[in-house]
Amino acid sequence: MDNDIEKNTPSDGATAAQSLQLEALQARLAKAEALYDRAPCGLFSLDDDLRFVRVNQTLLDWLGYRRDDMLQHMRVVDLVEVSWRDLAVARLGAWRQQPGSEPLELPLTRADGSSFHALLSGHSAQDTTDAGQESHFTVVDISDRRAAEERLAEHGGFLQTITDRIPARLAYYDKDLICRFANSAHANRYGKLAAEMVGSHLSQVVRPDLLPEILPRVASALSGEAQSFEAERTASDGTRNFYQIHYIPDFQNGSVEGIFIELHDISERRRTEEFVLEANRDLEERVNERNAELFRSEQRYRLMVDAIQDYCVYFVDDDGIVTEWSESAQRLHGHHRAQIIGQPYTHLLCSDSSSEEGADPEQVLRLAKTHGQWEMRGWRLREDGSRFWAHTVLTALRNEAGESQGLSCITRDMTAAKSLEDVMNDLNKELEKRVAERTQQLVAANKDLDVFSHMVSHDLRAPLRHISSFVSLLQEQLGPTADMLTQQYMGSIAKASKRMSLMIEGLLEYSRLGRVTLDSQVIPLGPLLQGVITHLQQENQDRAIDWVIEANLPLVRGDAMLLAQACGNLLSNSVKYTRTRGVAKITVGCQPNPVGGMIFHVRDNGVGFDLEKAHNLFVMFQRQHHSMDFEGIGTGLALAQRIIERHGGRIWAETALDQGCTFYFTLPIEDPQPAELLTDSTLAALH
């Protein structure tokens, strides 16, 4: 404040009392100016143009301006940010008209360009001076409060974020049952947002039909008693849900100011408990049923054990001491239970022979416990001193942990079987003698067959060679002078003798195949077929034949030479009966056999035949076409069948007239070691 009282010395007419009053007034004025200048808040006054008329030192320190600069050059709007100026001017005008209106919070700019939050208010009426009207205002620095509010808002947002991530439903109601906080899970239950829940009364949230159940518990919680209980709630879609609910009093300064509500969804747990309870009931029923079944089974077992006639069952411990004796054992051995319990099982054996195999009783026990089961045969002694031949099976009994529980002994009276076995041994000896005699006869018969084969191959074919030779000589002697009929007769004789010779050779080959020993080895079927095809191509160089051999044919086990002969007969058969085709097509492949192994096939596009009339397709000398149409004597398929069957396979055909023919056959398939494959010399022989 400017000092409007001049300091004058008292005039001569002034009294001493007036001088003292003036000095006191000047002291009080100086003290008031000091209080104004160092007030804890900022104070300033404005004229009608909103220029600074007065400003205290506190505000100058906050703003960083010099007093003269503010009083001479600045208006109050110079301290306000541009975005706040219109509001500040309007509010300042309102304060000038009506001091004491609501304060205004706004940022004020310091001399260094920084700002701080201030609470601005008009605090007194206007004063009229010579220069016009002045308005007085107060400034309070609220930067710390605003920072605290921002931190509190951030903390509240952080708390809301954390609680929104919790699946439990959380809420806080004051003592008037007004919601002050709710997380998202709680709000979603009522179809609202968390912010929408705040300010709602509990009765506006909870269904009316649930209030009678909830309000007593809420009242107890507000009286300071925590409440914990489980409740069932039905959702709008009819789903039954179960919750564990806690009402926790909020004590502040010894009084309850509200309650915390915490709900945990335990529906899955309750359903699991119900499922487990139902499963336990079902399990208990099954256990009872199983116990009853086991009891019935045990009863049946005991009845069976006690009722069997030719068998008996008893039990011994690991040392061979009898621990349980059944009625069937008493009936077979003659010993009463009291006589045998606690005795070694060797008491039942004859002293002159322990077992047929010669193992002693202790060794039998060790073998049974080691292998799990052991059998022995020998003479057993009854209580009356008689003997019987017995077959005994000792079985080691173990629990789930593998611990020994002793052994069971099942004994059968085999006396009758022993007698029968002796008779059978005598018969077997007699049979072996007869088999040896019959074998000698068969060996002799085979020798006779070999002699017959030798006779056929030499003596029977010799006249045929003579006939063929004399016919050739006769044809040469007659030459072209012979008439046509004579030449025809001589040609027929030559063909017949040649056919007869071929038939004899085929018959001998067929017979030999039945006695020859197979040289079994692992054979790559692909190279074997290539060797056969090479021979056929050389013999039919004037034919157009399309050979289709499937790649990666499997390895088979058998005699390489015999299998080459069988494949050669099948392929030669296809070459023969495709002669009428412009381009013959012969395919060799395989496919999986439904019953295991592989099925091979040789398919052609030849003339085929009527399969329904081919009853003797694989019989020697049986043909499906006339010899005038296709050469041959009918031995190839018969020989192929015998070779395939000697290897454990079978062969069959599928065909129709003028629709080609397919022969199928099977061979044993193996997974060989590399050393078992065909040698180079064998492959060379096949080519």
PyMOL commands that set and color helices and strands:
alter all, ss='L'
color gray80, all
select helices_A, chain A and resi 16-37+57-63+67-73+76-79+82-97+143-164+184-189+194-197+202-205+208-222+267-307+327-333+337-340+345-348+361-371+415-481+484-515+525-539+560-577+611-613+636-646+674-676+680-686
alter helices_A, ss='H'
color red, helices_A
select strands_A, chain A and resi 42-46+52-55+104-109+115-122+127-129+132-141+169-174+179-182+227-234+240-252+255-265+311-316+322-325+373-381+387-398+404-413+520-524+545-549+555-559+584-592+598-604+651-655+661-666
alter strands_A, ss='S'
color yellow, strands_A
deselect
rebuild
show_as cartoon
